[in-house]
Amino acid sequence: MAEPARSYATQPDGIAEPKPILQLVHGTVAEVGLVTEPNVGRSAVIGYMVGFFVAALAITGAGALAGWGFGNALGLGVFVGIWGGGGFGFMMGATVPYARYLDALSTHSTHHGQGDTSDTATR
């Protein structure tokens, strides 16, 4: 009788490691060839909170150092934090990730728009 075929647990040498599907692009994660839309709402809320706290702490600290008293400085700091810092942080938190998304789309696009210098535009 013939001897049964042996199975080996090793892999052949010609198989390479697969490349990762995700790559880092300017601090954001995007699939190769496919740009994912950012979560603008989440970014806007985080921007609001950061802007509020930075403005509130800065104005409160400046007012307390100027001699207004802690209560008055805190009141003005919270007011400026809500309207100024929070509004600016919300705006920047919403627009910056979306602008990066649009830039990434334009780099992956094959459409050139009105500034196209192809054969039909020069005729």
C-alpha positions as CSV (number, residue, x, y, z in Angstrom):
1,M,0.0,0.0,0.0
2,A,1.0,3.6,-0.6
3,E,1.9,5.9,2.2
4,P,-0.7,8.7,2.8
5,A,0.3,12.3,2.0
6,R,1.8,14.3,4.8
7,S,0.5,17.7,5.7
8,Y,2.9,20.4,6.9
9,A,1.9,23.3,9.2
10,T,4.3,25.8,7.5
11,Q,3.3,28.4,4.9
12,P,5.0,28.7,1.6
13,D,7.7,31.3,1.3
14,G,6.0,33.2,-1.6
15,I,3.1,34.6,0.5
16,A,3.6,38.2,1.5
17,E,1.9,40.0,4.4
18,P,-1.3,41.8,3.3
19,K,-1.2,45.6,3.3
20,P,-3.4,47.4,5.8
21,I,-6.7,48.7,4.4
22,L,-6.5,51.9,6.4
23,Q,-3.8,54.5,6.2
24,L,-3.2,57.8,8.1
25,V,-3.8,60.9,5.9
26,H,-3.1,64.3,7.6
27,G,-4.1,63.1,11.0
28,T,-7.3,61.4,9.9
29,V,-8.0,57.8,9.1
30,A,-9.3,57.1,5.5
31,E,-9.6,54.0,3.5
32,V,-7.3,53.7,0.5
33,G,-9.1,55.2,-2.5
34,L,-12.3,56.0,-0.4
35,V,-12.6,59.1,1.7
36,T,-15.1,58.8,4.6
37,E,-17.2,61.7,5.7
38,P,-16.3,63.1,9.1
39,N,-18.7,63.3,12.1
40,V,-19.2,67.1,12.0
41,G,-21.7,67.1,14.9
42,R,-19.3,65.4,17.3
43,S,-16.4,67.6,16.2
44,A,-18.6,70.7,16.7
45,V,-19.6,69.8,20.2
46,I,-16.0,69.0,21.2
47,G,-15.0,72.4,19.7
48,Y,-17.7,74.1,21.7
49,M,-16.6,72.6,25.0
50,V,-12.9,73.4,24.4
51,G,-13.7,76.9,23.3
52,F,-15.9,77.5,26.3
53,F,-13.4,76.3,28.8
54,V,-10.5,78.1,27.3
55,A,-12.3,81.5,27.0
56,A,-13.9,81.1,30.5
57,L,-10.6,80.3,32.2
58,A,-8.7,83.1,30.3
59,I,-11.3,85.8,31.1
60,T,-11.8,84.7,34.7
61,G,-8.0,84.6,35.2
62,A,-7.5,88.0,33.6
63,G,-10.4,89.6,35.5
64,A,-9.2,88.2,38.9
65,L,-5.7,89.5,38.2
66,A,-7.1,92.9,37.3
67,G,-8.7,93.1,40.7
68,W,-12.4,92.7,39.8
69,G,-13.0,90.0,42.4
70,F,-13.5,86.4,41.8
71,G,-17.3,86.4,41.5
72,N,-17.4,89.2,38.9
73,A,-14.5,87.7,36.9
74,L,-16.2,84.3,36.9
75,G,-19.5,85.8,35.7
76,L,-17.8,87.6,32.9
77,G,-15.7,84.6,32.1
78,V,-18.7,82.3,31.8
79,F,-20.6,84.9,29.7
80,V,-17.7,85.2,27.3
81,G,-17.2,81.5,27.3
82,I,-20.8,80.7,26.3
83,W,-21.1,83.3,23.6
84,G,-17.6,83.9,22.3
85,G,-15.4,80.9,23.1
86,G,-18.2,78.3,22.6
87,G,-19.4,79.9,19.4
88,F,-15.9,80.1,17.9
89,G,-15.1,76.6,19.1
90,F,-18.4,75.3,17.6
91,M,-17.7,77.0,14.3
92,M,-14.1,75.7,14.0
93,G,-15.0,72.3,15.3
94,A,-17.6,71.9,12.6
95,T,-15.7,73.5,9.6
96,V,-12.1,72.2,10.0
97,P,-12.8,68.5,9.7
98,Y,-15.3,69.1,6.9
99,A,-12.8,71.3,5.0
100,R,-10.2,68.5,5.3
101,Y,-12.8,66.0,4.0
102,L,-13.5,68.2,1.0
103,D,-9.7,68.6,0.3
104,A,-9.3,64.9,0.4
105,L,-12.2,64.5,-2.0
106,S,-10.6,66.9,-4.4
107,T,-7.3,65.1,-4.4
108,H,-9.0,61.8,-5.2
109,S,-11.3,63.3,-7.9
110,T,-10.7,62.9,-11.6
111,H,-13.0,65.8,-12.5
112,H,-11.2,69.0,-13.1
113,G,-14.0,71.6,-13.3
114,Q,-13.9,75.0,-15.1
115,G,-10.1,75.4,-14.8
116,D,-9.7,72.3,-17.0
117,T,-7.0,72.7,-19.7
118,S,-7.9,69.7,-21.8
119,D,-8.3,69.7,-25.6
120,T,-11.9,70.9,-25.6
121,A,-11.2,74.0,-23.5
122,T,-8.5,75.3,-25.9
123,R,-10.5,74.8,-29.2
